Amino acid sequence: MTSSSTTPDEPAEERERDVRLDTARLRVLAHPVRLNVLTLLRQRGPATATRIADELGINPGSASYHLRRLAAGGLIVEEPDRGTGRERWWRSAHRQSIHDPATEPVEQSEAGRAYAQAVVLACVDRLQRAAQEVPLLPAEWYEASTFGDFVLRLSPADVERVRAEIFEVISRHRRAEVEASPAAVPVSLQVQAFPVPGTVELGAGDT
């Protein structure tokens, strides 16, 4: 489970732009609004609390609080030369966050599950905001966009293989970003893979 992920074959210089989440950072990010604030900074670039509040539909005080928590966790940094007076600008310190529950230590499991739940809730929020824009999208973007839900019968090992294949495709396109078209804009590619609710006995995981 990751908010966004790399694959092992990415060049070292690309992986160095990412942050592998430890327990402390997992706890900082175990909040969907905080995740959306961080995602916004990564997608749109530096912003102030006021701009973030307007974009996410929250009050500036809440935006400031979440920014301070993200800064305390080392996930964002201030741009002091850009602000004027009380206006503070913030930017993401990394390209993306990485969390792999398959390799996490046992003591990190609880924080990892809370983070994973926040990732799902944040994705739902972004989908709801995207849904509001669908009727107004330019024709070329409406025709290129996709909103799908496919059900496959897979084992956990099958899901891991599918995930690796998808991440390889994402990594390949990310490496090609330097040659992106002038018409390119940030595109949210959400990848979810989970048992259909009600089909797996719950409570058998780590406690």
C-alpha positions in Angstrom: 0.0 0.0 0.0 1.5 3.3 -1.0 0.3 6.8 -1.7 2.4 6.6 -4.8 5.2 4.1 -5.5 8.3 3.4 -7.4 9.5 0.1 -8.7 12.9 -1.5 -7.9 14.3 -0.9 -11.4 14.0 2.9 -11.2 17.4 4.7 -11.4 19.0 5.5 -8.0 18.8 9.3 -8.7 15.0 8.9 -9.1 14.5 6.9 -5.9 16.5 9.5 -4.0 13.7 12.0 -4.6 11.3 9.8 -2.7 10.8 9.2 1.0 10.3 5.8 2.6 7.9 6.3 5.5 8.9 5.4 9.0 6.5 5.0 11.9 6.6 8.7 12.8 5.8 9.8 9.3 3.1 7.2 8.8 1.4 8.7 11.9 1.7 12.2 10.5 0.1 11.0 7.2 -2.7 9.0 8.9 -5.2 11.8 8.1 -6.9 12.1 4.7 -6.9 15.9 4.7 -3.2 16.0 5.5 -2.6 13.6 2.6 -4.6 15.8 0.3 -2.5 18.9 1.4 0.7 17.0 0.6 -0.6 15.7 -2.7 -1.7 19.3 -3.7 1.8 20.6 -3.1 3.3 17.8 -5.1 0.9 18.3 -8.0 0.7 22.1 -8.1 4.0 23.2 -6.6 4.5 25.7 -3.7 1.4 27.3 -2.0 0.3 29.2 1.0 -2.3 28.0 3.6 -4.8 30.4 2.1 -4.4 28.9 -1.4 -4.6 25.3 0.0 -7.7 26.1 2.0 -9.4 27.6 -1.1 -8.5 24.5 -3.2 -9.5 21.9 -0.7 -12.5 23.7 0.7 -11.2 23.9 4.3 -10.6 26.9 6.5 -7.1 28.6 6.5 -6.6 27.7 10.2 -7.0 24.0 9.4 -4.7 24.3 6.4 -2.1 26.0 8.6 -2.4 23.2 11.2 -1.9 20.4 8.7 1.0 22.3 7.1 2.8 22.6 10.5 2.3 18.8 11.1 3.7 18.0 7.7 6.7 20.3 8.3 7.3 18.7 11.7 7.5 15.3 10.0 10.0 16.6 7.4 7.6 16.1 4.5 7.4 19.7 3.5 9.7 22.7 3.8 9.2 26.4 3.8 10.3 28.8 1.1 11.3 31.8 3.2 12.4 34.0 0.2 8.9 33.7 -1.4 6.7 34.9 1.5 5.9 38.4 2.4 4.9 39.5 5.9 2.8 36.7 7.5 2.3 34.8 4.2 4.3 31.6 4.3 4.9 29.5 1.2 5.5 25.7 1.5 6.7 23.0 -0.9 6.9 19.3 -0.8 10.3 17.9 0.3 10.0 14.8 -1.8 8.5 13.6 -5.1 6.4 10.8 -3.4 6.0 8.7 -0.3 6.7 5.0 -0.3 5.3 2.4 2.2 5.5 -1.3 1.6 3.6 -3.3 4.3 5.2 -6.5 3.1 8.6 -5.3 4.4 7.4 -3.2 7.4 8.6 -4.3 10.9 5.9 -5.7 13.1 5.8 -2.6 15.4 4.9 -0.5 12.3 1.8 -2.5 11.3 -0.7 -0.4 13.3 0.6 2.9 11.9 0.8 1.4 8.5 -2.9 0.3 8.5 -4.0 3.7 9.7 -2.0 5.3 6.9 -3.5 2.9 4.3 -7.0 3.8 5.5 -6.2 7.5 5.2 -4.9 7.0 1.6 -8.2 5.3 0.6 -10.2 8.2 2.1 -8.0 10.8 0.4 -8.5 9.0 -2.9 -12.3 9.0 -2.4 -12.2 12.7 -1.8 -10.1 13.4 -4.9 -12.5 11.3 -7.0 -15.5 13.2 -5.7 -13.9 16.5 -6.7 -13.0 15.0 -10.1 -16.6 13.9 -10.6 -17.8 17.5 -10.2 -15.5 18.5 -13.1 -16.5 15.7 -15.5 -19.4 17.6 -17.1 -17.1 20.6 -17.7 -14.0 18.9 -19.1 -12.8 19.9 -22.5 -13.7 17.2 -25.1 -10.1 16.0 -25.6 -9.7 15.5 -21.8 -13.1 13.9 -21.4 -12.4 11.4 -24.2 -8.9 10.6 -22.8 -10.0 10.2 -19.2 -11.1 6.8 -17.8 -13.1 5.8 -14.8 -13.3 2.0 -14.5 -14.0 -0.7 -11.9 -12.9 -4.2 -12.9 -13.4 -7.3 -10.8 -10.9 -10.1 -11.2 -10.6 -13.4 -9.3 -7.0 -13.3 -7.9 -5.0 -14.6 -5.0 -2.7 -12.3 -3.0 0.2 -13.5 -5.1 -1.6 -12.7 -8.3 -2.4 -9.2 -7.0 1.3 -8.6 -6.2 2.2 -9.5 -9.8 -0.5 -7.3 -11.3 0.7 -4.4 -9.0 4.3 -4.9 -10.1 3.3 -4.8 -13.8 1.3 -1.6 -13.3 4.1 0.1 -11.4 6.5 -0.8 -14.2 4.3 1.0 -16.7 4.0 4.1 -14.4 7.8 4.2 -13.9 8.4 4.0 -17.6 6.1 7.0 -18.3 7.6 8.9 -15.4 11.1 8.5 -16.9 9.7 10.0 -20.1 8.3 13.1 -18.4 11.3 15.1 -19.6 10.0 14.8 -23.1 6.4 15.5 -22.2 4.2 17.5 -24.6 3.5 21.2 -24.0 -0.1 20.1 -23.5 0.8 17.9 -20.6 -0.7 18.6 -17.1 -0.6 16.7 -13.8 -2.7 13.6 -14.2 -4.0 11.6 -11.2 -3.6 7.9 -11.9 -5.3 6.0 -9.0 -4.5 2.3 -8.7 -6.5 0.3 -6.2 -6.6 -3.4 -5.7 -8.5 -4.9 -2.7 -10.8 -7.8 -2.0 -14.4 -7.0 -2.9 -16.0 -6.0 0.5 -17.7 -9.0 2.2 -15.6 -11.7 0.5 -12.8 -12.1 3.0 -13.1 -13.0 6.6 -12.0 -10.0 8.6 -9.9 -10.0 11.8 -7.3 -12.5 10.6 -4.6 -9.9 10.1 -2.0 -8.5 12.5 -3.4 -7.2 15.8 
